[in-house]
Amino acid sequence: MAYVIGVDVGGTFTDAVLDDDAGTILAAKTPSTPPDYSRGVLDVLGLLADQLGRPLEDVLADTHHIAHGTTSSLNALVMGNVPPVGFLTTVGHRDSIYIMNVEGRYLGSSPHELQHVLGQTKTHGLLPKRHALEVRERIDRDGTVVVPLDEEHARQAIRTLLDDGLRAIAVSLLWSFRNPVHEQRLRELVHEIDPDVFVSLSSEVSPRIREFARNATTIMSTQIGPGLRDYLGTLEDGLRSRGLTGPLLVMQSNGGAVAARQAPATAISTVGSVLTGGVIGSVALGEQLGHRNIISTDVGGTTFLVGLIVDGEPVRETTTVINHHPVNVPTLKVHAIGSGGGAIAWLDAGGNLQIGPHSAQAVPGPACYDQGGTEPTNTDANLVLGILPERGLLGGRKPLSLDKAREAIRTRIADPLGLSVEDAAAAIYAVQNAQTGDLLRKTVVEAGHDPRDFVLYAFGGAGPAHCGAYAAEVGVGEVVVPLGQVASAFSAYGLASSDIVVAAELSDPAAMPLDPVQVEKNFAELETRVRESLERQGVQYTSVDTEREIDMRFSMQLAELAVPVPAGPVDEGVVAATGAAFEQRYADLFGAGTGFAAAGIQAITYRVRGTGVLPFSPRLPELAAAEDDGPSPIAHRPVNLADGAGFVDTPVYDYRTLRAGHVLQGPAVVEVPTTTVVVPASTTGTVDQLGNLTITPRKETSR
C-alpha cells in the first residue's frame, strides 16, 4: 500500500487528505497551532492514521510523499513579522528600493486609496537604510564586466552588516541577470567570513529586467528564507523521526511543488502556496467531470479565495504585489479577501455593517468556540441562523456555544443597530454573501468572461454554506460542492494532486522580428536549468514536460502578456506566429483594435516551466448508486437563509447516507463531518457518481 498526503495549513484550521493506490480517500481537519504550525501538521496526520486504524509510524513509512502548503511565508511578509536582513547592491543604486519608482504610490492600493492622491505615500520601506550598502562593481547591459568587483570594499560592507547582528543578506546587482559572476562572488565572500549566513542572489531568485521589482523580490525572499528553512527543517525532522521515508514537498505559487530542502533558496516562490491548492484541485476534479471552465472558490476560516480555470488551464500571472511592492513570482492568479468563516463583523463610524478583513483565526476563534473570543463572526451568525448544528463542528469534536454567539452578535451588532439577534445574524450572512459575490464579479466579469459559461466549485469549511447565495449574485447556474471525504479539505486534495513544477527565467529585451537563433539559444539554456533543477528534487517522475513562453508588450507600453511558444526548433515562422499570438491575446483581453502594432512589439522575458509528473495523484472514487426514491432527512430544524422567508423548518441530511442519483429539494441542509452545505430555496441538489453535490436552479414543471 502506498499513500499520498496533502496538508494545507491555514490560519484557522489545518486540513489533510490521504489517498492510497487503491483509490481510497480520507480527509481530516484540526485547529492550526500558531506559532508552531508543525504541531498541527502532526496532529492532523495522527487523525488520518486513526481513520486507517494504523499507527502513524506505519502510515508514514508507507507514504510515497507529503505535499505541504503553508501560509507562514505570506503571513510573515504581510504582517512584517520578518527578521532584519542586509542588502548589497551596485554603488549608486541603493535608493532604488526607497524611491520605489512611481509604482510605490499605487501598487496594492484600493480604488478609494488611488483617488485620495494627497494621501498617497511611499513609506513602505523593506529595510532601514543602514542595512542597505553598496559595493563597487559594474556590469553593462550586454553582461560585460566594466568595473571589476572591489573585493576588499565588499568585505568591509559585509562585516558592517554582520556586526549589526544580521544573519541574512540579499544581493541584487545591476544587470546581474545578464551576468551573475559578481553576485556569485559576493556569496562566496559572505561565506568566507561566516558560512552560516543565509544569502539570496537576485540572479537566482528573480533574473528579470527592472531593478526595483528585482531588488524587492530578492529582499523579500531573504526575509522569509531563514524562517521557512527552520520551519521545514523542524517539520521534516519530526516526520522522519516518525517513519517518513518519502520526500516532503512544498507547494509553490505556480501550482506545483518542490522538495522541502530546495524551497528556502527561492523562498518567495512559496508565498501564496495554500492559495493555489484549491485551484489545482479544481483542475483535477474538472478533468474527471468534464468541466473546462471553472470558478474555484474557497471560503476558509480566514479568507475567501477565487481562481479561474479557462479551457482546462488555470489563469496565471507573472507578478504579484505584497505590501505595495512588486514581486516577480510566476503564480496562479488567485484573488483573496478577508471574508472567511472567522471574519469579524463590525460597525464602521457611520453605523454600516462590515465583514472582515480581520479574522478571529484559530485563537481565540469565533465567540461560539468559547475560547475567549468576544467578536461576532460569520460562523457565529451561521450558528444563530440554524445553518450550523448546535452540537458543533468536526463531527462534534469542536463544540459550539449558541449562547456565546448570540451574546457577541447582540452586544456588537444587534443592540447598536436596534435589531434582534436573529435579524443581525441574517444581515451578517447577507453582507458576507454580497461581498464574496462582488469579488466573483471582479474576477470573472472584469476579466472579460461571462459567468454563465462557468461552473462554480465551492469548498473550504464555510464555502458550501454560502455558495448557493454568492453564485446567484453573479448569475452562475451550476455549483459543484466537492464532497466525499474532501468537502472542507479540498485545498489539501489539490496539494496531493500536484506535481513537481520548477521554472526558469531570463530577460533578453529585443524588438520584433526576433533572431530565431537567439530565441532558441535562450530557451535551450532555460530548459537545461529546468531539467537540472528537477533532478535536484530527488524525486522519481513518470515523465517530464516543459512549456515555453515569452513576456511581450507593445513598444512604449508597460503591460506585458505571457505568450506560449510551441516546442521544437525555432525559425522565422515560429517567431512571426508568436508575435501574432501576442496581438490576438492583447485583443482578447482589452478589446479588438486596442493594440498598436505600428509602434512595434518587444520580447522582454523568456520563461520555461518544467513539470515532473509524479507516479499517482488522488482521484475521487465512485459512489454507490441510489436504490431508493430519495434520501430521508435525519432531522428538521428552523433555518434562516436571509432570503426574506425568516426561519423555515428545513430538512437536514447526513451526507454519509446519500448515494449517487439522490436529489434534494431546497431549502435543505446537508451535514458533512467537516462542513455544512446549504441548498437554497428554489434550487435542487443532485448527488453525482463521485459523491459531489451539484446545486442548480429548480426546473419548474409545466401543467
C-alpha positions, 0 to 999 in steps of 0.5 A: 500500500502506498499513500499520498498526503496533502496538508494545507495549513491555514490560519484557522484550521489545518486540513489533510487528505490521504489517498492510497493506490487503491483509490481510497480517500480520507480527509481530516481537519484540526485547529492550526497551532500558531506559532508552531504550525508543525504541531498541527501538521502532526496532529492532523496526520495522527487523525488520518492514521486513526481513520486507517486504524494504523499507527502513524509510524506505519502510515508514514513509512508507507507514504510515497510523499507529503505535499505541504502548503503553508501560509507562514511565508505570506503571513510573515511578509504581510504582517512584517513579522520578518527578521532584519536582513542586509542588502548589497547592491551596485554603488549608486543604486541603493535608493532604488528600493526607497524611491520605489519608482512611481509604482510605490504610490499605487501598487496594492492600493484600493480604488478609494486609496488611488483617488485620495492622491494627497494621501498617497505615500511611499513609506513602505520601506523593506529595510532601514537604510543602514542595512542597505550598502553598496559595493563597487562593481559594474556590469553593462547591459550586454553582461560585460564586466566594466568595473571589476568587483572591489573585493576588499570594499565588499568585505568591509560592507559585509562585516558592517552588516554582520556586526549589526547582528544580521544573519541574512543578506540579499544581493541584487546587482545591476544587470546581474541577470545578464551576468551573475559572476559578481553576485556569485562572488559576493556569496562566496565572500559572505561565506568566507567570513561566516558560512552560516549566513543565509544569502539570496542572489537576485540572479537566482531568485528573480533574473528579470529586467527592472531593478526595483521589482528585482531588488524587492523580490530578492529582499523579500525572499531573504526575509522569509528564507531563514524562517521557512528553512527552520520551519521545514527543517523542524517539520521534516525532522519530526516526520522522519523521526516518525517513519517518513521515508518519502520526500516532503514537498512544498507547494509553490505559487505556480501550482506545483511543488518542490522538495522541502530542502530546495524551497528556502533558496527561492523562498518567495516562490512559496508565498501564496502556496495554500492559495493555489491548492484549491485551484489545482484541485479544481483542475483535477476534479474538472478533468474527471467531470468534464468541466473546462471552465471553472470558478474555484472558490474557497471560503476558509476560516480566514479568507475567501479565495477565487481562481479561474480555470479557462479551457482546462488551464488555470489563469496565471500571472507573472507578478504579484504585489505584497505590501505595495511592492512588486514581486516577480513570482510566476503564480496562479492568479488567485484573488483573496479577501478577508471574508472567511468563516472567522471574519469579524463583523463590525460597525464602521463610524457611520453605523454600516455593517462590515465583514472582515478583513480581520479574522478571529483565526484559530485563537481565540476563534469565533465567540461560539468556540468559547475560547475567549473570543468576544467578536461576532463572526460569520460562523457565529451568525451561521450558528444563530441562523440554524445553518450550523448544528448546535452540537458543533463542528468536526463531527462534534469534536469542536463544540459550539456555544449558541449562547456565546454567539448570540451574546457577541452578535447582540452586544456588537451588532444587534443592540447598536443597530436596534435589531434582534439577534436573529435579524443581525445574524441574517444581515451578517450572512447577507453582507458576507454573501454580497461581498464574496459575490462582488469579488466573483464579479471582479474576477470573472466579469472584469476579466472579460468572461461571462459567468454563465459559461462557468461552473462554480466549485465551492469548498473550504469549511464555510464555502458550501454554506454560502455558495448557493447565495454568492453564485446567484449574485453573479448569475452562475447556474451550476455549483459543484460542492466537492464532497466525499471525504474532501468537502472542507479539505479540498485545498489539501486534495489539490496539494496531493494532486500536484506535481513537481513544477520548477521554472526558469527565467531570463530577460533578453529585451529585443524588438520584433522580428526576433533572431530565431537563433537567439530565441532558441539559444535562450530557451535551450539554456532555460530548459537545461536549468529546468531539467537540472533543477528537477533532478535536484528534487530527488524525486522519481517522475513518470515523465517530464514536460516543459512549456515555453513562453515569452513576456511581450508588450507593445513598444512604449507600453508597460503591460506585458502578456505571457505568450506560449511558444510551441516546442521544437526548433525555432525559425522565422515562422515560429517567431512571426506566429508568436508575435501574432499570438501576442496581438490576438491575446492583447485583443482578447483581453482589452478589446479588438483594435486596442493594440498598436502594432505600428509602434512595434512589439518587444520580447522582454522575458523568456520563461520555461516551466518544467513539470515532473509528473509524479507516479499517482495523484488522488482521484475521487472514487465512485459512489454507490448508486441510489436504490431508493426514491430519495434520501430521508432527512435525519432531522428538521430544524428552523433555518434562516437563509436571509432570503426574506422567508425568516426561519423555515423548518428545513430538512437536514441530511447526513451526507454519509447516507446519500448515494449517487442519483439522490436529489434534494429539494431546497431549502435543505441542509446537508451535514458533512463531518467537516462542513455544512452545505446549504441548498437554497430555496428554489434550487435542487441538489443532485448527488453525482457518481463521485459523491459531489453535490451539484446545486442548480436552479429548480426546473419548474414543471409545466401543467 
